[in-house]
Structures are given as C-alpha cells and as structure tokens.
Amino acid sequence: MFFSQARQITTDYRSERRLFRLKQDRWVFWAVLAFALIVIPRIGTDYWFSAILVPFLVLGLAGLGLNILTGYAGQLSLGSAAFMAVGAFAAYNFQLRIPGISLLLSFFLGGIVTALFGVLIGLPSLRIKGFYLIVSTLAAQFFVPWMLTQYGWFSNYSASGVISAPKLEVFGQDFNTPSGRYLLTLSIVILLGFTAHRLIHSPLGRNWMAVRDMDTAAASIGIPILRTKLLAFAISSFYLGIAGALWAFAYLGTVEPDGFDLSRSFQILFIIIIGGLGSISGSFLGAAFIVLLPITLSLGSTALFGQGADQALLQNLQKIIFGSLIIFFLIKEPDGLARLWRHLRERLKLWPLRY
C-alpha cells in the first residue's frame, strides 16, 4: 500500500511538473508573438523590416514547406525554388487577369496551383525514392524557369520577363510600407504555422512520419502510401507557393524567373538541415541563421578592417562556414539548431535546482 501511494504521488508530481512546463512554454510563445505583432512594428526601422525580418519570415515559411515534405514525410526534393516560382507567377496572373480579386485570395489560389503542380511532380515518388527522387524534382527546378521565360504570357509579355508586385492592400488597409509588408507577411506565416502544427499532430502527420520511417511497414498496417505521399507533396508545395508569392511581392517587389534558381533551392535545403529536420521551430531557426550570418560577417569585417574589406573574400568565407556547419550538423547533430535549443531550454528550466 505504501509503495503504491508513493508511486501515485510521484506520478502526480511529474504530471503537474509537465503541465507547468507546458503552460510556461505557451506563455513564452504568446509573449514572443505579442512582441512581434505589437512592439516590433513600433520600434523597428525600415532596414530591419526590409533586410532582416521579411526575408527571415519568408525563408522560414519556405523551410517549413520543405520540412513537411522532407523532415516529416521523408521525401527528398531539390525543387523548392521551382515551387516558389510557380506560386509567385500564379498569384501575379490571378491579380492581373481577375479584376478586383483580393490579394489574399490570389495568394491562396497561387498556392493551390502550386499544390497541383507539386502533386504532378510527386507522382514519381510512388515508384522511386532517395537519390532518384532528388533527380526527379531537380528536373522541375530546371523546367519551371525555362517555361516561365519561354512563354511571355506568364509575365504579361514583359520584355525582361520581370513581374512587379501588385498593390499590397487587404480589406482596405495599405501594406505597401516596410512595416506593412512585415505585418502582412507575419500574419500569413502565423496562420500557416498554426495550420502546419495541427496537421503534423493529426493522423495525417503521423502517417507522414510512419512513411518516412519505413514505408513498407506503414503499408502493412493499412496506411495509404499513395495518398499520404501525394498529400505531402501537395501541402508542401502549397506552403512553398505562398512563400514564393511573398518573396516576390512583400520582399523584392519585382522578380524574374532566374530569381528562383537552383541556389535558392539549396538555400532552403540548408535551412532545414541547419535548423533541424522534422521541426517547425527548426525551420525558422535555420532561416534566422541564413539571414543573419551574412549581416554578421559584414558587420564584423567592417569593425575589424573598416570599409576596405574584400567582399569576394566574405562571400567565400560565408560558403565555407555554410559547408562546414552542414557537415557538422549531419554528423554530430542531425536534429540541428532545434535540438540544441531544446537542450538549452531544459537546462535553463532546471538551472536553480541542478546547478
């Protein structure tokens, strides 16, 4: 009787402690969200919004889209930039050819078009996997920019193939200022981030992870492999398509097909490798690293060497650091910055008692 009571007391204590931690994490999350929505628009500068925050949010959203496909469903892809291009040009054409259409609706429809394209590209995943699937998605990466350049209809017969952002106006509110573009991007990212969280913790998300870990065993327990893989491609492409529209309209203002080249796909792949495969927070940690590293190197070189620092040397140094970190994370910490952050957070929670 004594041992059973002691065991029950220990279980209740652990449950209360876990519940306290969950509530603590949620309070911190909501505090950060409120700070991003209320405080940053008031104190941020145009440089913050245009050069740091907006590209960070868009790249984080693109990393989340690829993480759904690769990190959770286990389907490898090197065509992320192609999906972003489809979303950007589809949203542009919806705005151009349907008078009075809402900006958000054009983004959504651009994402739907990208999802359909993603399903088409994902069909080979039913027969092939691994390196061969990478080659299949890589073909899309070369085909999409060629198609957008070859057929002038997609860019409204622009001589240079460049498309320009429509007026960023939603429900009568003007978002054409740097802070407005930040708030528009942040709102869309928050909505899609919550949606991704619900999807990953739903039966569909568990199916993705089962297929990722062992598709043969998943099929043997009744998981529909065909539908699960194609839904992963569709939802991932939807996220990448909206990220492409935001990249073109909220960040750059104008974009050409070559702006979504293979290097952009590698950049998004680096985001999820460094940030952490199979992690929503890792997608944004990786994006923060990718955005802040060049700025940090530039500021550090200016502080050390003045304005005479060799920019070519800095770019090569950046590539060396990227490559070294990718090797490090693949070997030593496959879960990336997300796992390091979880370890740090646990240590901080136990700090007064443990240390």
Sine and cosine of phi, psi and omega as CSV:
sin_phi,cos_phi,sin_psi,cos_psi,sin_omega,cos_omega
0.00,0.00,-0.68,0.73,-0.02,-1.00
-0.89,0.46,-0.70,0.72,-0.04,-1.00
-0.92,0.38,-0.61,0.80,0.02,-1.00
-0.91,0.40,-0.62,0.79,0.04,-1.00
-0.92,0.38,-0.66,0.75,0.03,-1.00
-0.89,0.45,-0.65,0.76,0.03,-1.00
-0.90,0.44,-0.64,0.77,0.01,-1.00
-0.91,0.41,-0.65,0.76,0.02,-1.00
-0.90,0.44,-0.67,0.75,0.02,-1.00
-0.90,0.44,-0.66,0.75,0.02,-1.00
-0.90,0.44,-0.69,0.73,0.02,-1.00
-0.90,0.44,-0.63,0.78,0.01,-1.00
-0.90,0.44,-0.69,0.72,0.01,-1.00
-0.91,0.42,-0.61,0.79,0.01,-1.00
-0.91,0.41,-0.68,0.73,0.02,-1.00
-0.91,0.42,-0.62,0.78,0.01,-1.00
-0.91,0.40,-0.66,0.75,0.03,-1.00
-0.91,0.41,-0.66,0.75,0.03,-1.00
-0.89,0.45,-0.63,0.78,0.03,-1.00
-0.89,0.45,-0.66,0.75,0.01,-1.00
-0.90,0.43,-0.67,0.74,0.02,-1.00
-0.88,0.47,-0.69,0.72,0.02,-1.00
-0.90,0.43,-0.62,0.78,0.03,-1.00
-0.89,0.45,-0.71,0.71,0.02,-1.00
-0.88,0.47,-0.65,0.76,-0.01,-1.00
-0.92,0.40,-0.64,0.77,0.03,-1.00
-0.89,0.46,-0.67,0.74,0.03,-1.00
-0.89,0.46,-0.69,0.72,-0.01,-1.00
-0.87,0.49,-0.74,0.68,-0.02,-1.00
-0.92,0.39,-0.55,0.84,0.05,-1.00
-0.91,0.41,-0.69,0.72,0.04,-1.00
-0.89,0.45,-0.66,0.75,0.00,-1.00
-0.90,0.44,-0.69,0.72,0.03,-1.00
-0.90,0.44,-0.63,0.78,0.04,-1.00
-0.88,0.47,-0.68,0.73,-0.02,-1.00
-0.92,0.39,-0.58,0.82,-0.07,-1.00
-1.00,0.10,-0.54,0.84,-0.16,-0.99
-0.95,-0.31,-0.72,0.69,-0.15,-0.99
-0.99,0.11,-0.75,0.66,-0.08,-1.00
-0.85,0.53,-0.68,0.73,0.04,-1.00
-0.87,0.50,-0.37,0.93,-0.01,-1.00
-1.00,0.03,-0.51,0.86,-0.08,-1.00
-0.96,-0.29,-0.25,0.97,-0.07,-1.00
-0.95,0.30,0.46,-0.89,0.07,-1.00
-0.99,-0.16,0.22,-0.98,0.03,-1.00
-0.87,0.50,-0.57,0.82,0.02,-1.00
-0.91,0.41,-0.68,0.73,0.05,-1.00
-0.83,0.55,-0.76,0.65,-0.07,-1.00
-0.92,0.39,-0.72,0.69,-0.16,-0.99
-0.99,0.17,-0.57,0.82,-0.12,-0.99
-0.97,-0.23,-0.31,0.95,-0.09,-1.00
-0.84,-0.55,-0.86,0.50,-0.21,-0.98
-0.95,0.31,-0.73,0.69,-0.03,-1.00
-0.91,0.41,-0.76,0.65,0.06,-1.00
-0.88,0.47,-0.56,0.83,0.06,-1.00
-0.88,0.48,-0.72,0.69,-0.02,-1.00
-0.91,0.41,-0.68,0.73,-0.04,-1.00
-0.93,0.38,-0.70,0.71,0.02,-1.00
-0.92,0.40,-0.57,0.82,0.08,-1.00
-0.89,0.45,-0.65,0.76,0.05,-1.00
-0.91,0.42,-0.67,0.74,0.05,-1.00
-0.90,0.44,-0.66,0.75,0.07,-1.00
-0.88,0.47,-0.61,0.79,0.06,-1.00
-0.90,0.44,-0.64,0.77,0.04,-1.00
-0.88,0.47,-0.70,0.71,0.03,-1.00
-0.94,0.35,-0.55,0.84,0.01,-1.00
-0.91,0.41,-0.56,0.83,0.07,-1.00
-0.86,0.50,-0.68,0.74,-0.05,-1.00
-0.98,0.22,-0.72,0.69,-0.11,-0.99
-1.00,-0.06,-0.75,0.67,-0.07,-1.00
-0.95,0.31,-0.61,0.79,-0.06,-1.00
-0.98,-0.17,-0.64,0.77,-0.03,-1.00
-0.99,-0.11,-0.20,0.98,0.08,-1.00
0.96,0.27,0.34,0.94,0.00,-1.00
-0.98,-0.20,0.88,-0.47,-0.08,-1.00
-0.98,0.20,0.60,-0.80,-0.05,-1.00
-0.50,-0.87,0.63,-0.78,0.16,-0.99
-0.83,-0.56,0.45,0.89,-0.03,-1.00
-0.90,-0.43,0.39,0.92,-0.09,-1.00
-0.86,0.51,-0.69,0.73,-0.02,-1.00
-0.91,0.41,-0.54,0.84,0.05,-1.00
-0.90,0.44,-0.66,0.75,0.04,-1.00
-0.91,0.41,-0.61,0.79,0.07,-1.00
-0.89,0.45,-0.65,0.76,0.02,-1.00
-0.90,0.44,-0.67,0.74,0.02,-1.00
-0.88,0.48,-0.70,0.72,0.01,-1.00
-0.89,0.45,-0.67,0.74,-0.02,-1.00
-0.91,0.42,-0.75,0.66,-0.05,-1.00
-0.96,0.30,-0.52,0.85,0.06,-1.00
-0.93,0.38,-0.71,0.70,0.03,-1.00
-0.88,0.47,-0.63,0.77,0.03,-1.00
-0.88,0.47,-0.69,0.73,-0.03,-1.00
-0.95,0.31,-0.54,0.84,0.10,-0.99
-0.90,0.43,-0.66,0.75,0.04,-1.00
-0.91,0.42,-0.60,0.80,-0.08,-1.00
-0.97,0.25,-0.64,0.77,-0.23,-0.97
-0.97,-0.24,-0.13,0.99,0.07,-1.00
-0.88,-0.48,0.99,-0.17,-0.05,-1.00
-0.87,0.50,0.71,-0.70,0.09,-1.00
0.98,0.19,0.10,1.00,-0.02,-1.00
-0.93,0.36,0.61,-0.79,0.02,-1.00
-0.92,0.39,0.56,-0.83,0.02,-1.00
-0.89,0.46,-0.69,0.72,0.00,-1.00
-0.90,0.44,-0.61,0.80,0.02,-1.00
-0.92,0.40,-0.61,0.79,0.04,-1.00
-0.91,0.40,-0.60,0.80,0.09,-1.00
-0.89,0.46,-0.71,0.70,-0.03,-1.00
-0.89,0.45,-0.71,0.70,0.01,-1.00
-0.92,0.40,-0.59,0.81,0.09,-1.00
-0.88,0.47,-0.63,0.78,0.08,-1.00
-0.91,0.42,-0.61,0.79,0.03,-1.00
-0.90,0.43,-0.69,0.72,0.04,-1.00
-0.87,0.49,-0.67,0.74,0.02,-1.00
-0.91,0.42,-0.61,0.79,0.03,-1.00
-0.89,0.46,-0.67,0.75,0.04,-1.00
-0.90,0.43,-0.64,0.77,0.06,-1.00
-0.90,0.43,-0.62,0.78,0.03,-1.00
-0.90,0.44,-0.62,0.79,0.06,-1.00
-0.89,0.46,-0.66,0.75,0.03,-1.00
-0.88,0.47,-0.69,0.72,0.01,-1.00
-0.94,0.33,-0.48,0.88,-0.04,-1.00
-0.98,0.19,-0.19,0.98,-0.01,-1.00
-0.84,0.54,-0.63,0.78,0.04,-1.00
-0.89,0.45,-0.35,0.94,-0.01,-1.00
-0.91,0.41,-0.25,0.97,0.03,-1.00
-0.96,0.28,-0.34,0.94,-0.03,-1.00
-0.91,-0.42,-0.47,0.88,-0.09,-1.00
-0.82,-0.58,0.29,-0.96,0.02,-1.00
-0.46,-0.89,0.13,-0.99,0.08,-1.00
0.92,0.40,-0.73,-0.68,-0.07,-1.00
-0.86,0.51,-0.62,0.79,-0.04,-1.00
-0.92,0.38,-0.56,0.83,0.06,-1.00
-0.94,0.34,-0.59,0.81,0.08,-1.00
-0.86,0.50,-0.69,0.72,0.01,-1.00
-0.89,0.45,-0.62,0.78,0.01,-1.00
-0.89,0.45,-0.71,0.70,0.02,-1.00
-0.95,0.31,-0.49,0.87,0.05,-1.00
-0.91,0.42,-0.54,0.84,0.06,-1.00
-0.88,0.48,-0.64,0.77,0.05,-1.00
-0.90,0.44,-0.57,0.82,0.00,-1.00
-0.89,0.46,-0.56,0.83,0.03,-1.00
-1.00,0.07,-0.50,0.87,-0.07,-1.00
-0.96,0.29,-0.67,0.74,-0.12,-0.99
-0.90,0.43,-0.78,0.62,0.04,-1.00
-0.86,0.51,-0.60,0.80,0.04,-1.00
-0.89,0.46,-0.71,0.71,-0.02,-1.00
-0.90,0.44,-0.68,0.74,-0.02,-1.00
-0.93,0.38,-0.50,0.87,0.04,-1.00
-0.99,0.14,-0.59,0.80,-0.09,-1.00
-0.95,0.32,-0.60,0.80,-0.07,-1.00
-0.94,-0.35,0.94,-0.33,-0.10,-0.99
-0.92,0.39,-0.25,0.97,-0.02,-1.00
-0.86,0.51,-0.59,0.81,-0.06,-1.00
-0.91,0.42,-0.52,0.85,0.00,-1.00
-0.96,-0.28,0.35,0.94,-0.01,-1.00
0.86,0.51,0.60,0.80,0.05,-1.00
0.86,0.52,0.58,0.82,0.11,-0.99
-0.93,0.36,0.70,-0.72,-0.06,-1.00
-0.89,0.46,-0.56,0.83,-0.02,-1.00
-1.00,-0.08,-0.12,0.99,-0.04,-1.00
0.97,0.23,0.17,0.98,-0.05,-1.00
-1.00,0.03,0.68,-0.73,0.12,-0.99
-0.94,-0.34,0.54,-0.84,-0.02,-1.00
-0.93,-0.36,0.48,-0.88,-0.06,-1.00
-0.93,0.36,0.66,-0.75,0.16,-0.99
-0.95,0.33,0.07,-1.00,0.04,-1.00
-0.92,0.39,0.83,-0.56,-0.03,-1.00
-0.99,0.13,1.00,0.04,-0.02,-1.00
-0.73,-0.69,0.81,-0.59,-0.03,-1.00
-0.77,-0.64,0.85,-0.53,0.01,-1.00
0.80,0.61,0.64,0.76,0.04,-1.00
0.99,0.16,-0.05,1.00,0.00,-1.00
-1.00,-0.09,0.71,-0.70,-0.02,-1.00
-1.00,0.03,0.81,-0.58,0.01,-1.00
-0.89,-0.46,0.49,0.87,-0.07,-1.00
-1.00,0.08,-0.15,0.99,0.05,-1.00
-0.99,0.16,0.31,-0.95,0.04,-1.00
-0.83,0.56,-0.70,0.72,0.02,-1.00
-0.93,0.37,-0.56,0.83,0.04,-1.00
-0.91,0.41,-0.67,0.74,0.06,-1.00
-0.90,0.44,-0.60,0.80,0.05,-1.00
-0.90,0.44,-0.73,0.68,-0.02,-1.00
-0.91,0.42,-0.63,0.78,0.03,-1.00
-0.89,0.45,-0.73,0.68,0.00,-1.00
-0.90,0.44,-0.70,0.71,-0.02,-1.00
-0.88,0.47,-0.66,0.75,-0.01,-1.00
-0.89,0.46,-0.69,0.72,0.01,-1.00
-0.91,0.40,-0.65,0.76,0.00,-1.00
-0.91,0.42,-0.66,0.76,0.03,-1.00
-0.88,0.47,-0.73,0.69,-0.01,-1.00
-0.87,0.49,-0.73,0.68,-0.02,-1.00
-0.95,0.32,-0.50,0.87,0.06,-1.00
-0.91,0.41,-0.70,0.72,0.07,-1.00
-0.89,0.46,-0.64,0.76,0.01,-1.00
-0.89,0.45,-0.69,0.72,0.03,-1.00
-0.88,0.47,-0.65,0.76,0.02,-1.00
-0.87,0.49,-0.69,0.72,0.01,-1.00
-0.92,0.40,-0.63,0.77,0.00,-1.00
-0.90,0.43,-0.69,0.73,-0.07,-1.00
-0.92,0.40,-0.54,0.84,0.00,-1.00
-1.00,-0.08,0.25,0.97,0.05,-1.00
-0.99,-0.15,0.13,-0.99,0.09,-1.00
-0.83,0.56,-0.56,0.83,0.04,-1.00
-0.89,0.46,-0.68,0.73,0.03,-1.00
-0.89,0.46,-0.64,0.77,0.06,-1.00
-0.91,0.41,-0.57,0.82,0.09,-1.00
-0.90,0.43,-0.66,0.75,0.05,-1.00
-0.84,0.54,-0.73,0.68,-0.06,-1.00
-0.93,0.36,-0.54,0.84,0.06,-1.00
-0.92,0.40,-0.67,0.74,0.05,-1.00
-0.91,0.41,-0.61,0.79,0.03,-1.00
-0.89,0.45,-0.69,0.72,-0.09,-1.00
-0.96,0.27,-0.68,0.73,0.04,-1.00
-0.23,-0.97,0.98,-0.18,-0.10,-0.99
-0.92,0.38,-0.51,0.86,0.01,-1.00
-0.91,0.42,-0.70,0.71,0.04,-1.00
-0.91,0.41,-0.60,0.80,0.03,-1.00
-0.89,0.46,-0.66,0.75,0.02,-1.00
-0.91,0.41,-0.57,0.82,-0.04,-1.00
-0.94,0.34,-0.39,0.92,0.03,-1.00
-0.99,-0.15,0.19,0.98,0.15,-0.99
0.99,-0.12,0.16,0.99,0.04,-1.00
-0.97,0.23,0.79,-0.61,0.00,-1.00
-0.96,0.29,0.98,-0.18,-0.09,-1.00
-0.89,0.46,-0.70,0.71,-0.03,-1.00
-0.84,0.54,-0.81,0.59,-0.05,-1.00
-0.92,0.40,-0.62,0.78,-0.05,-1.00
-0.90,0.43,-0.71,0.71,0.00,-1.00
-0.92,0.39,-0.69,0.72,-0.03,-1.00
-0.92,0.39,-0.58,0.81,0.08,-1.00
-0.91,0.41,-0.59,0.81,0.06,-1.00
-0.89,0.46,-0.71,0.70,0.04,-1.00
-0.89,0.45,-0.66,0.75,-0.05,-1.00
-0.91,0.42,-0.76,0.65,-0.06,-1.00
-0.93,0.36,-0.65,0.76,0.07,-1.00
-0.86,0.50,-0.71,0.71,0.00,-1.00
-0.91,0.40,-0.58,0.81,0.06,-1.00
-0.85,0.52,-0.74,0.68,0.01,-1.00
-0.89,0.45,-0.68,0.73,0.00,-1.00
-0.92,0.39,-0.58,0.81,0.04,-1.00
-0.90,0.44,-0.69,0.72,0.04,-1.00
-0.92,0.38,-0.61,0.79,0.08,-1.00
-0.88,0.48,-0.63,0.78,0.04,-1.00
-0.91,0.42,-0.65,0.76,0.04,-1.00
-0.90,0.43,-0.66,0.75,0.04,-1.00
-0.92,0.38,-0.60,0.80,0.03,-1.00
-0.88,0.47,-0.66,0.75,-0.04,-1.00
-0.96,0.26,-0.68,0.73,-0.19,-0.98
-0.99,-0.16,-0.65,0.76,-0.05,-1.00
-1.00,0.02,-0.42,0.91,-0.03,-1.00
-0.98,-0.22,-0.89,0.45,-0.10,-0.99
-0.99,0.15,-0.62,0.78,-0.10,-1.00
1.00,0.00,-0.64,0.77,0.11,-0.99
-0.67,-0.74,0.48,-0.88,0.00,-1.00
-0.42,-0.91,0.48,-0.88,0.08,-1.00
-0.88,-0.48,0.29,-0.96,-0.03,-1.00
-0.83,0.56,-0.60,0.80,-0.01,-1.00
-0.93,0.37,-0.22,0.98,0.08,-1.00
-0.94,0.35,-0.28,0.96,0.05,-1.00
-0.93,-0.36,0.87,0.49,-0.09,-1.00
-1.00,-0.05,-0.13,-0.99,-0.07,-1.00
-0.90,0.43,-0.54,0.84,0.01,-1.00
-0.89,0.46,-0.54,0.84,0.07,-1.00
-0.92,0.40,-0.64,0.77,0.05,-1.00
-0.89,0.45,-0.66,0.75,0.05,-1.00
-0.90,0.43,-0.62,0.78,0.01,-1.00
-0.87,0.50,-0.69,0.73,0.01,-1.00
-0.93,0.37,-0.60,0.80,0.07,-1.00
-0.90,0.45,-0.66,0.75,0.04,-1.00
-0.88,0.47,-0.58,0.82,-0.01,-1.00
-0.86,0.52,-0.74,0.68,-0.07,-1.00
-0.98,0.21,-0.43,0.90,0.07,-1.00
-0.95,0.33,-0.73,0.68,-0.02,-1.00
-0.95,0.30,-0.66,0.75,-0.03,-1.00
-0.96,0.29,-0.65,0.76,0.00,-1.00
0.71,-0.70,0.85,-0.53,0.05,-1.00
-0.95,0.32,0.65,-0.76,0.02,-1.00
0.94,0.33,0.62,0.78,-0.01,-1.00
-0.54,-0.84,0.80,-0.60,0.06,-1.00
-0.93,0.36,-0.74,0.67,0.00,-1.00
-0.90,0.44,-0.55,0.83,0.02,-1.00
-0.88,0.47,-0.54,0.84,0.03,-1.00
-0.88,0.48,-0.63,0.77,-0.04,-1.00
-0.99,0.11,-0.51,0.86,0.11,-0.99
-0.91,0.42,-0.67,0.74,0.05,-1.00
-0.90,0.43,-0.64,0.77,0.03,-1.00
-0.90,0.43,-0.64,0.77,0.04,-1.00
-0.88,0.47,-0.66,0.75,0.03,-1.00
-0.89,0.45,-0.72,0.69,-0.04,-1.00
-0.89,0.45,-0.62,0.78,-0.04,-1.00
-0.97,0.23,-0.65,0.76,-0.14,-0.99
-0.99,0.13,-0.45,0.89,-0.04,-1.00
-0.86,0.51,-0.77,0.64,0.02,-1.00
-0.88,0.48,-0.60,0.80,0.01,-1.00
-0.92,0.40,-0.67,0.74,0.01,-1.00
-0.90,0.44,-0.68,0.74,0.03,-1.00
-0.89,0.45,-0.65,0.76,-0.01,-1.00
-0.91,0.42,-0.71,0.70,0.01,-1.00
-0.91,0.41,-0.63,0.77,0.01,-1.00
-0.91,0.41,-0.65,0.76,0.01,-1.00
-0.93,0.37,-0.60,0.80,0.03,-1.00
-0.91,0.41,-0.64,0.77,0.00,-1.00
-0.92,0.38,-0.57,0.82,-0.05,-1.00
-1.00,0.08,-0.67,0.74,-0.15,-0.99
-0.89,-0.46,0.02,1.00,-0.04,-1.00
0.97,0.24,-0.35,-0.94,-0.04,-1.00
-0.98,0.21,-0.08,1.00,-0.07,-1.00
-1.00,0.00,0.23,0.97,-0.02,-1.00
-0.92,0.39,0.62,-0.78,-0.02,-1.00
-0.97,0.23,0.91,-0.42,-0.05,-1.00
-0.93,0.38,-0.57,0.82,0.05,-1.00
-0.89,0.46,-0.64,0.77,0.04,-1.00
-0.90,0.44,-0.64,0.77,0.02,-1.00
-0.90,0.44,-0.65,0.76,0.02,-1.00
-0.91,0.42,-0.65,0.76,0.05,-1.00
-0.92,0.39,-0.61,0.80,0.05,-1.00
-0.90,0.44,-0.64,0.77,0.04,-1.00
-0.88,0.48,-0.69,0.73,0.02,-1.00
-0.90,0.43,-0.62,0.78,0.03,-1.00
-0.89,0.45,-0.68,0.73,0.01,-1.00
-0.90,0.43,-0.69,0.72,0.04,-1.00
-0.84,0.54,-0.77,0.64,-0.03,-1.00
-0.88,0.48,-0.67,0.74,0.00,-1.00
-0.90,0.44,-0.67,0.74,-0.02,-1.00
-0.93,0.38,-0.61,0.79,0.03,-1.00
-0.89,0.46,-0.70,0.71,0.04,-1.00
-0.88,0.47,-0.68,0.73,-0.01,-1.00
-0.88,0.48,-0.75,0.66,-0.06,-1.00
-0.93,0.37,-0.59,0.80,0.02,-1.00
-0.91,0.41,-0.56,0.83,-0.05,-1.00
-1.00,0.00,-0.78,0.63,-0.15,-0.99
-1.00,-0.05,-0.57,0.82,-0.09,-1.00
-0.61,-0.79,0.98,0.21,-0.05,-1.00
-0.88,0.48,-0.40,0.92,0.01,-1.00
-0.99,0.10,-0.01,1.00,0.18,-0.98
0.94,0.34,-0.37,-0.93,-0.04,-1.00
-0.89,0.45,-0.47,0.88,-0.01,-1.00
-0.88,0.48,-0.67,0.75,0.02,-1.00
-0.93,0.36,-0.66,0.75,0.05,-1.00
-0.87,0.49,-0.64,0.77,0.03,-1.00
-0.91,0.41,-0.64,0.77,0.03,-1.00
-0.90,0.44,-0.67,0.75,0.03,-1.00
-0.89,0.45,-0.69,0.72,0.01,-1.00
-0.89,0.45,-0.66,0.75,-0.01,-1.00
-0.90,0.43,-0.65,0.76,0.03,-1.00
-0.91,0.41,-0.64,0.77,0.03,-1.00
-0.91,0.42,-0.64,0.77,0.02,-1.00
-0.91,0.41,-0.58,0.82,0.02,-1.00
-0.92,0.40,-0.59,0.81,-0.05,-1.00
-1.00,-0.07,0.02,1.00,-0.16,-0.99
-0.83,0.56,-0.75,0.67,-0.05,-1.00
-0.91,0.42,-0.52,0.86,-0.07,-1.00
-1.00,0.03,-0.62,0.79,-0.13,-0.99
-1.00,0.08,-0.50,0.87,-0.08,-1.00
-0.90,-0.45,0.00,0.00,0.00,0.00
